[in-house]
Amino acid sequence: MPKKGYRKRLKFRAGDVCSESVTVADYANADPAVVKSGRVKKAVANAVEKEVKQLCGLEASQGTVAEVLSSAASAKADDVDSNDELDPEDEERDNERKEARKKKNKRRKESSESGDGNEYPLDVWLVLSSYIRPEDLCKFALICRSAWTATCTAAFWTRLYRRHYRIDAHLPFRLQPDSIDRMRCLRACVIRSLFHLYEPFDLRVSKIPPLPESTPTTLLNSKCLLFWVRKVSGTRPESLWEFNFKFIKQQRHSKNGCAKSLRMPRQYEDVHWNPDSDCYMLQVTTLNYILTPVVMGMTLALFTINVSTDMRHHRVRLLFQDSPLQRGKKKWDQGGLQVVLDPVQSVRVVDWWHPQYPSSHYT
């Protein structure tokens, strides 16, 4: 179907059509002298096809196929020469197509030039990784696949630990040099030790306020794995109680599937294995003991921090449900088990790498 505004006409008449039927052989064996490119032009072929359809079943007309093609070619040349019959919109479209084609070729050329480079062996990246700061580790791993593979090796994490280790540092038994030589959970142990040994990480932990500025949302729709209460030793050991909730974040996959990621080399799976990778711990310190129900195995649906009734402390409200929150439903429509802690002195959400996080047997 011709495009809108296309007024180009071919000066081709029915009297020029030959008496013979046009076959595929006439197109395949066309004389290159007729068309310089060695094939029939699209405009000429469309004109011939149109006239053949109109005269289908009739026995008329004189001339040969070569004469028809030559006449059609001359008619096409006449149309090209007549500029008054061409639509200005067609000229603009042609110019836009040419410019787009030039830009596309330029981008291909630039991409081909930028694709040229050198591929260095893994040993080179291991040497470079010895000079990377812990906070720049993610940027270094994103350089290329070889750099990421270097950060997966046990040699990289062992060197990182020895580089920042101090004799006067107070480390747990699992993070001591004698225990760090074990391959299993090596990455997790080194990261935890850096929050004791590396000063920027230690300052980051010390700056965490006892009460968050806003209610944390990372724990919502997480499953409670463990819950325990202990008496805090301090200035008032008879009144301070600490309620600990260990949560694990439940993964949700989209309909299209999760994004593809780099597969960990099999020989380094033990190094990166961490049973607490998606776990958090909620620490709530109260001024007295509060009887709370058992919530292990339930999902946290609501978490709020408000002002207490005495206007001097805080009040924490936790709502647990048996199943994860369904989409489209409000948090209070499904019922559940409610835990209210009041009065509250401090609230902390502790990640797995935090020094106060209870480590497991492996980490």
ABEGO torsion letter per residue (X at the ends): XBBBGBABBBBBBAAABBABBBBAAAAAABBAAABAAGBBBAAAAAAAAAAAAAABGBBBEBEBAAAAAAAAAAAAAAAAABAAABBAAAAAAAAAAAAAAAAAAAAAAAAAAAABBBBBBAAAAAAAAAABBAAAAAAAAAABAAAAAAAABAAAAAAAAAAABBAABBBBAAABAAAAABABGAAAAAAAAAAAABAAAAAAAAABBABBABBBAAABGBBBABBBBBBBBBABAAABBBBBBBBBBBBBBBAAEBBBBBBBBAAAAAAABBAAAABBBBBBBBABBBBBBBABGBBBABBBBBBBAAGABBBBBBBBBABBBBBGBBAAAAEEBBBBBOBBABBBBBBAABAABBBBAAX
